[in-house]
Amino acid sequence: MKKILLVTSLLLALLITFIEAYDVRNVESLSYVIAIGIDKSNSKDEPLSLTIQIAKPDTSEGNGTKIKSEINTVQCNSFNLGLAMLNLANVNELNLSHCSVIIISEELAREGIEDFINTVANNIEIRPTCNILISKEKAKDYLEVTSKIEDISAKFYNSYINSAEITSYVTPCELSDFYSSLHQDVKTPVALYSFTKDDNIESLGLAVFKDYKMVGRLSGLDTICYNILTNNFKQATIEVYNPQDPSLSLSVAISDFKDTDINVTLENGIPKINCDVQIKAVLLSANKDFDFSNEQSLKEIESEINSFLDQHITAFLYQTSQEYKSDIVGFEGYFKRNFLTQDELDKYNWEEIYQKAEFNVKTENYLKSGFLFSKN
């Protein structure tokens, strides 16, 4: 009896293995989508234009396998229908698990993305780490430019998104964060802003959203301010006023030192927001005749760095609160800490009072020279 049970168990295990093996899709039968582009179309019946970029292995030159790409576009009235149409037209089944970016044209983003962003976020194949990118031109045109780049793959898009670790002029804007910011989060969403230049692509700054619509764009310097306030800042190079010669600027490398300390209080119905910033700074360049070896000179430069960051961070905050009316930093979360109950919090409409907020930014930096500057 035991032998019969053992043989039966073995047969069932083999049967399950063969069934699972039969169900597994062969890699060669799939087309891997590395980027998705969404535009506004010229058709009333099919208002969306959906473009996909597919990675294609190429061994024709005999120098190993390179990854090239092709793009396909359809007009549709929904994201899922567009994917179905593209699947019908494609020889292999489309697979979205390697998609690195979803590119939305600025034209469409300013009109609103509510009709498709929820559908995209709920697609089980698209990873939550996929980045949202706003393109100055049509997403299709953007993808046509990137398709000219040799050996393109999902890693290509990740490489310039990860440049935030070096420059802080951009910051990752993942689908999961973007989606949660749209739905009852304490901050409003931002997305990477990108554009084409000749046959290259550049990412600089952020697209600011209010609900489901893009309402403005931030510069690279604004993005540094955003990263500092949200504790995503790594390092960047800035140029500040030179107290020894106003006609020449000083190059300074700044990097993170401590998380920004933020405090939000309410006085006479107006939010008072204090931001204490602490960074490290390294002096990179100076004229040979300048003397930066004494303590007074270093204090003057520290003061200029503090003033530079205070002014730009403050300007950034008033622009986003008054012009864009969008709390992208997430000050609402700090505001809520002042209340013990939801009833007390419900007496205030943060979206309304935030537009009247007053900001006080105080920067402190710790300066050291990249090498010893001495006067000749």
C-alpha positions as CSV (number, residue, x, y, z in Angstrom):
1,M,0.0,0.0,0.0
2,K,2.8,2.4,0.9
3,K,4.5,1.6,-2.5
4,I,1.3,2.5,-4.3
5,L,0.9,5.8,-2.5
6,L,4.6,6.6,-3.2
7,V,4.2,5.9,-6.9
8,T,0.9,7.8,-7.1
9,S,2.6,10.9,-5.4
10,L,5.5,10.8,-7.8
11,L,3.2,10.6,-10.8
12,L,1.1,13.6,-9.6
13,A,4.3,15.6,-9.0
14,L,5.5,14.9,-12.6
15,L,2.1,15.7,-14.0
16,I,2.0,19.1,-12.2
17,T,5.6,19.8,-13.4
18,F,4.6,19.1,-17.0
19,I,1.5,21.2,-16.7
20,E,3.4,24.2,-15.3
21,A,6.1,23.8,-17.9
22,Y,3.5,23.8,-20.7
23,D,1.9,27.0,-19.3
24,V,5.2,29.0,-19.1
25,R,5.6,31.4,-21.9
26,N,8.8,31.1,-23.9
27,V,10.9,34.3,-23.7
28,E,11.3,34.2,-27.5
29,S,7.5,34.5,-27.8
30,L,7.4,37.8,-25.9
31,S,8.1,41.4,-27.0
32,Y,9.5,43.4,-24.1
33,V,8.2,47.0,-23.9
34,I,10.8,49.3,-22.4
35,A,8.9,52.6,-22.7
36,I,5.3,53.7,-23.2
37,G,4.3,57.1,-24.7
38,I,0.9,58.7,-24.3
39,D,-0.3,61.7,-26.5
40,K,-3.4,63.5,-27.3
41,S,-4.7,62.5,-30.7
42,N,-6.6,64.6,-33.3
43,S,-9.6,62.3,-33.2
44,K,-12.7,62.9,-31.1
45,D,-13.7,59.3,-31.1
46,E,-10.2,58.1,-30.3
47,P,-8.7,60.9,-28.1
48,L,-5.5,59.0,-27.1
49,S,-2.4,58.2,-29.1
50,L,-0.5,55.2,-27.5
51,T,3.1,54.5,-28.5
52,I,5.2,51.6,-27.3
53,Q,9.0,51.1,-27.6
54,I,10.0,47.5,-28.0
55,A,13.5,46.2,-27.4
56,K,14.9,44.1,-30.3
57,P,18.1,42.0,-30.0
58,D,20.3,42.5,-33.0
59,T,23.2,40.1,-33.9
60,S,23.5,41.0,-37.6
61,E,26.9,42.6,-37.2
62,G,28.5,39.6,-35.6
63,N,29.9,41.6,-32.7
64,G,27.7,40.2,-30.0
65,T,24.1,41.0,-29.3
66,K,23.1,44.7,-29.3
67,I,19.7,46.0,-28.3
68,K,17.9,48.1,-30.8
69,S,14.3,49.2,-30.6
70,E,11.2,49.9,-32.7
71,I,8.1,51.9,-31.9
72,N,4.5,51.2,-32.8
73,T,1.6,53.7,-32.4
74,V,-2.2,53.4,-32.4
75,Q,-5.1,55.8,-31.8
76,C,-7.6,54.6,-29.2
77,N,-10.1,55.8,-26.6
78,S,-8.6,54.0,-23.7
79,F,-5.2,52.7,-22.5
80,N,-6.3,49.1,-22.3
81,L,-7.9,49.1,-25.7
82,G,-4.8,50.6,-27.2
83,L,-2.7,47.8,-25.7
84,A,-5.1,45.2,-27.1
85,M,-4.8,46.8,-30.6
86,L,-1.0,46.8,-30.4
87,N,-1.0,43.2,-29.2
88,L,-3.1,42.2,-32.3
89,A,-0.7,44.0,-34.6
90,N,2.4,42.5,-33.0
91,V,3.8,39.1,-33.8
92,N,4.7,38.3,-30.2
93,E,2.8,38.9,-27.1
94,L,3.6,42.3,-25.4
95,N,5.2,42.2,-22.0
96,L,5.3,45.3,-19.8
97,S,7.3,44.1,-16.9
98,H,10.5,45.7,-18.2
99,C,8.9,49.1,-18.9
100,S,11.1,51.8,-17.3
101,V,9.3,55.0,-18.1
102,I,5.8,56.2,-19.0
103,I,6.1,59.3,-21.1
104,I,3.2,61.8,-21.3
105,S,3.2,64.8,-23.5
106,E,3.0,68.2,-21.8
107,E,0.0,69.0,-24.0
108,L,-1.9,66.1,-22.6
109,A,-0.6,66.5,-19.1
110,R,-1.9,70.1,-18.9
111,E,-5.4,69.0,-20.1
112,G,-5.5,66.2,-17.5
113,I,-4.5,62.6,-17.1
114,E,-7.3,61.2,-15.0
115,D,-8.7,59.1,-17.9
116,F,-5.8,56.8,-18.0
117,I,-3.3,57.1,-15.1
118,N,-5.5,55.0,-12.8
119,T,-5.7,52.3,-15.4
120,V,-1.9,52.4,-15.9
121,A,-1.3,52.2,-12.1
122,N,-3.6,49.2,-11.8
123,N,-1.8,47.2,-14.6
124,I,-0.2,44.2,-12.8
125,E,2.6,44.0,-15.4
126,I,3.8,47.6,-15.0
127,R,6.2,47.8,-12.0
128,P,5.5,50.5,-9.4
129,T,9.2,51.6,-9.8
130,C,8.4,52.7,-13.4
131,N,9.1,56.5,-13.7
132,I,6.6,59.1,-14.9
133,L,8.1,61.5,-17.3
134,I,6.6,64.6,-19.0
135,S,7.8,65.4,-22.5
136,K,7.9,68.9,-23.8
137,E,7.1,67.5,-27.3
138,K,4.9,64.6,-28.3
139,A,5.7,61.4,-26.6
140,K,5.9,59.6,-29.9
141,D,8.5,62.2,-31.2
142,Y,10.4,61.7,-28.0
143,L,10.5,57.9,-28.5
144,E,11.5,58.3,-32.1
145,V,14.6,60.2,-31.0
146,T,15.6,57.6,-28.4
147,S,15.1,54.8,-30.9
148,K,18.0,56.2,-32.9
149,I,20.3,55.5,-29.9
150,E,22.2,52.2,-30.3
151,D,22.1,49.5,-27.7
152,I,19.0,50.9,-26.0
153,S,17.3,49.0,-23.2
154,A,15.5,49.6,-20.0
155,K,18.8,50.4,-18.4
156,F,19.2,53.5,-20.7
157,Y,16.3,55.3,-19.1
158,N,17.3,54.3,-15.6
159,S,20.8,55.7,-16.2
160,Y,19.8,59.3,-16.7
161,I,17.1,59.1,-14.0
162,N,19.7,57.9,-11.6
163,S,21.8,60.9,-12.4
164,A,20.0,62.5,-9.5
165,E,22.6,60.9,-7.3
166,I,25.2,63.2,-9.0
167,T,23.5,66.4,-9.9
168,S,20.2,66.6,-8.1
169,Y,18.8,68.5,-11.1
170,V,16.3,65.7,-11.4
171,T,14.7,63.3,-9.0
172,P,13.1,59.9,-9.5
173,C,9.3,60.1,-9.9
174,E,8.1,56.5,-9.5
175,L,4.6,55.5,-10.5
176,S,3.8,54.3,-7.0
177,D,4.7,57.7,-5.5
178,F,2.9,59.6,-8.2
179,Y,-0.3,57.6,-7.8
180,S,-0.3,57.8,-4.0
181,S,0.2,61.6,-4.3
182,L,-2.9,61.8,-6.4
183,H,-5.0,59.9,-3.9
184,Q,-5.3,61.4,-0.4
185,D,-1.6,61.8,0.2
186,V,0.0,64.7,2.1
187,K,1.7,66.1,-1.0
188,T,0.8,66.8,-4.6
189,P,2.6,64.9,-7.3
190,V,5.6,65.9,-9.5
191,A,7.0,64.2,-12.6
192,L,10.3,64.3,-14.4
193,Y,10.5,66.9,-17.2
194,S,12.4,66.0,-20.3
195,F,12.9,67.2,-23.9
196,T,14.8,66.4,-27.0
197,K,17.7,68.5,-28.3
198,D,19.0,67.6,-31.8
199,D,19.4,63.8,-31.6
200,N,19.7,63.6,-27.8
201,I,17.4,63.8,-24.9
202,E,17.8,65.9,-21.7
203,S,16.0,65.7,-18.4
204,L,16.0,68.9,-16.3
205,G,13.6,69.9,-13.7
206,L,10.1,68.8,-12.7
207,A,6.5,69.1,-13.9
208,V,4.2,70.2,-11.1
209,F,0.7,68.8,-10.8
210,K,-2.4,69.9,-9.1
211,D,-4.8,67.0,-8.9
212,Y,-4.7,65.4,-12.3
213,K,-3.3,68.4,-14.3
214,M,0.1,69.7,-14.9
215,V,0.1,73.4,-13.7
216,G,3.8,74.4,-14.0
217,R,7.4,73.5,-14.5
218,L,10.4,73.8,-12.2
219,S,14.0,74.5,-13.2
220,G,17.0,72.4,-12.4
221,L,17.9,74.8,-9.5
222,D,14.3,74.6,-8.2
223,T,14.7,70.8,-8.3
224,I,17.8,71.0,-6.1
225,C,15.6,73.0,-3.6
226,Y,12.9,70.4,-3.8
227,N,15.4,67.6,-3.1
228,I,16.8,69.5,-0.2
229,L,13.4,70.0,1.4
230,T,12.2,66.4,0.8
231,N,15.5,64.9,2.0
232,N,16.3,63.4,-1.4
233,F,19.3,65.7,-2.0
234,K,22.7,64.0,-2.7
235,Q,25.1,66.5,-4.2
236,A,25.3,69.4,-6.8
237,T,27.5,72.2,-7.9
238,I,26.4,75.8,-7.7
239,E,28.0,79.2,-8.4
240,V,27.9,81.9,-5.7
241,Y,28.9,85.6,-5.4
242,N,32.6,86.1,-4.9
243,P,33.2,88.6,-2.1
244,Q,36.8,89.2,-3.2
245,D,35.9,90.0,-6.8
246,P,32.2,90.5,-7.7
247,S,33.0,90.1,-11.4
248,L,33.9,86.4,-10.9
249,S,31.8,83.7,-9.3
250,L,32.9,80.9,-7.1
251,S,32.2,77.2,-7.9
252,V,31.0,75.3,-4.8
253,A,30.1,71.6,-4.4
254,I,27.3,71.1,-1.9
255,S,26.2,67.8,-0.5
256,D,23.8,66.5,2.1
257,F,24.7,66.7,5.8
258,K,21.5,66.4,7.8
259,D,17.9,66.0,7.0
260,T,16.1,69.4,6.7
261,D,14.2,70.2,9.9
262,I,10.7,71.5,9.1
263,N,8.2,72.9,11.5
264,V,4.7,74.1,10.7
265,T,2.6,76.2,13.0
266,L,-0.6,78.2,12.6
267,E,-0.9,81.9,13.6
268,N,-4.1,83.8,12.9
269,G,-5.1,81.3,10.3
270,I,-1.8,81.6,8.4
271,P,0.7,78.7,8.3
272,K,4.1,79.6,9.5
273,I,6.7,77.3,7.9
274,N,10.2,77.1,9.2
275,C,12.9,75.2,7.2
276,D,16.3,74.6,8.8
277,V,18.7,73.4,6.1
278,Q,22.2,71.9,6.9
279,I,24.6,71.0,4.2
280,K,28.3,70.4,3.5
281,A,30.2,72.6,1.1
282,V,33.5,72.3,-0.7
283,L,35.2,75.2,-2.5
284,L,36.1,74.0,-6.0
285,S,37.8,76.9,-7.8
286,A,39.2,80.4,-7.2
287,N,41.6,82.9,-8.8
288,K,45.3,82.4,-7.8
289,D,45.5,85.9,-6.3
290,F,42.6,85.4,-3.9
291,D,43.2,84.6,-0.3
292,F,40.9,81.9,1.0
293,S,43.2,80.6,3.6
294,N,42.1,82.7,6.5
295,E,39.0,82.2,8.7
296,Q,37.4,85.6,7.7
297,S,37.4,84.7,4.0
298,L,35.8,81.3,4.7
299,K,33.1,82.9,6.8
300,E,32.3,85.4,4.0
301,I,31.9,82.5,1.5
302,E,29.8,80.5,4.0
303,S,27.6,83.5,4.3
304,E,27.2,83.8,0.5
305,I,26.3,80.1,0.2
306,N,23.7,80.4,3.0
307,S,22.3,83.5,1.3
308,F,22.2,81.9,-2.1
309,L,20.3,78.8,-0.8
310,D,18.0,80.9,1.4
311,Q,16.9,83.1,-1.5
312,H,16.4,80.3,-4.0
313,I,14.6,77.9,-1.6
314,T,12.3,80.7,-0.4
315,A,11.5,81.8,-4.0
316,F,10.8,78.1,-4.9
317,L,8.4,77.8,-2.0
318,Y,6.4,80.9,-2.8
319,Q,6.2,80.0,-6.5
320,T,4.8,76.5,-5.7
321,S,2.4,77.7,-3.0
322,Q,1.1,81.0,-4.6
323,E,1.5,80.5,-8.3
324,Y,1.0,76.8,-8.7
325,K,-1.1,76.4,-5.4
326,S,0.5,73.0,-5.0
327,D,2.1,71.5,-1.9
328,I,4.7,69.3,-3.5
329,V,7.0,69.2,-0.5
330,G,4.3,67.7,1.8
331,F,4.0,70.4,4.5
332,E,0.5,69.2,5.2
333,G,2.0,66.1,6.9
334,Y,3.9,68.4,9.3
335,F,0.7,70.6,9.8
336,K,-1.3,67.5,10.9
337,R,1.0,66.9,13.8
338,N,-0.4,69.9,15.6
339,F,-3.8,68.2,16.1
340,L,-4.8,65.3,18.4
341,T,-8.1,64.5,16.7
342,Q,-9.5,64.5,13.2
343,D,-12.3,66.9,14.2
344,E,-9.8,69.5,15.2
345,L,-8.0,69.1,11.9
346,D,-11.2,69.2,9.8
347,K,-11.7,72.8,10.9
348,Y,-9.0,73.9,8.5
349,N,-8.8,73.5,4.7
350,W,-5.1,73.0,4.1
351,E,-5.4,73.5,0.4
352,E,-6.8,76.9,0.9
353,I,-4.7,78.2,3.8
354,Y,-1.4,76.9,2.3
355,Q,-1.7,79.5,-0.4
356,K,-1.3,82.2,2.3
357,A,1.7,80.4,4.0
358,E,4.7,82.4,5.2
359,F,8.1,80.8,4.9
360,N,11.3,81.2,6.9
361,V,14.3,79.4,5.5
362,K,17.6,79.2,7.4
363,T,20.6,77.5,5.8
364,E,23.8,76.5,7.6
365,N,26.7,75.1,5.7
366,Y,30.0,73.6,6.7
367,L,32.7,74.8,4.3
368,K,36.1,73.3,3.5
369,S,38.4,73.9,0.6
370,G,39.0,71.2,-2.0
371,F,42.7,72.2,-1.5
372,L,44.5,75.0,0.3
373,F,44.0,78.3,-1.4
374,S,46.7,80.8,-0.4
375,K,47.6,84.3,-1.6
376,N,50.8,84.5,-3.7
